[in-house]
Amino acid sequence: MDKNKKNYNVQKEDEKKKNNKKWLLLLLLLLFLCLFGYFVFRIGFSVGEKHKPVTVDPTPQKMLIKITDTNGEWGNGKTKQVKIETNPSKLSLEFNESYTVFALTTSKDPIIWTSSDESCVTVSPKEGQKPTITAGDKECTAVVTAKTGGVKSDITVTVVKKHDKLKKIELKHSNYVVNIGESILAAITVAPTTAEIPKLIYKIKDSSIATVDENGVITGISEGKTTLIVTTADEKYTIKASVTVNKVPVNDDDTNEINIFSVSTSSREYIAPYDSGVYEFDVKNTISKNILYKLNLEEENEDRVNIKYKLKKNGTYIISDWVYYEQIKLEDVALAAKQTDIYELEWCWVSENNELDTQIGLKKERAKYTITINVIAMQDVER
């Protein structure tokens, strides 16, 4: 009996221990679930926080400003493409002989001259429009190069003991076409290329239509046709070409991407709210007649960059209040022959709405803003 009771007590004790273990495991499980839930909640809250709208610095991200400047200059005051041409393009020299060459360019940059082989030929001075090429004392060939404004023109120079006899001399073109106020170079060639280039005399049959200088530079004076006559000094050779001078197109424009929006106090390539600056541009009438022209601005501004302008003409404000681009509009502006109007376009990123600027900054890293200056000649004016 006592033995059975003892066994019963032991069994009951074991069951109690098992139940305690179950409760303990259950408590541990509940504690684990609570901790797990707590951490999941905290993680979820943190992730959610990162995606909530946040307050940002009111200064927006800086924007890249890309500008297109379109301005018309009559008489080719600016050209669509920088060009350079040399006269002659091929040259033969005897030992230690010298010859003065000439280059015509539309660039405002200086002309720099180099020789591919200075033991063969040298060029002096190294900068200018009309240098002298001098041969060495050996038979050789070198290339003399004139460079300016990112373009170049080559002269192939052959050094010989003695020139071959001149058999032929020609102009590069049979017809030269030039606008009023523009210039073009009438370059010559000789055959054989080892022949000496003789001294040349250039003449224009009708100087009221065009002129030509000692270097072969033809300049258009008035509309019409005439003849270029080139004669060797010994009068053994005479060659001719027609010259056509056209009236300058009424709408002559030139488009270049330039940096209107530059800030003198900074070298950075972006501008931001409150930045300001001034861009100066000229309207030049290079023809011999008075003209009328109109000036206006066009804007591409999908990112709503808030830029305003003022405008000066020849040092005096003609628009003195800050205005938007569409209010910069001039009509029938008179410009006398051979005269220039100098404009100063003042600009300012007026930040009247920080919230909008911030939205632009958040929208993309760089935004695009394009301003176009249009200057169009309307007609010639007789005075």
Protein Blocks (a to p, Z undefined) as FASTA:
>chain_A
ZZmmmmmmmmmmmmmmmmmmmmmmmmmmmmmmmmmmmmmmmmmmmmmmmmpccdddfbdc
ddddddddddddehhlacfbdcdddddfbdcddehiacddddddfbfbdcddddfblklp
ccddfbdjbdcddddfbdcdddddddeehiacdddddddfbdcddfbdcdfbfbdcddeh
iacddddddddfkbccdddddddfblmlbccdfkopacdfbgcddddddddfklmaccdd
ddddddddfbacddddddfbacfkbcbfbdcehiacddddddddfbfbdcdddddddddd
fkopacdddddeehiafbfbdcdfklmccehiacdehiacddddddddddfblklmmmmm
mmpmbdcdddddddddfbdcdZZ
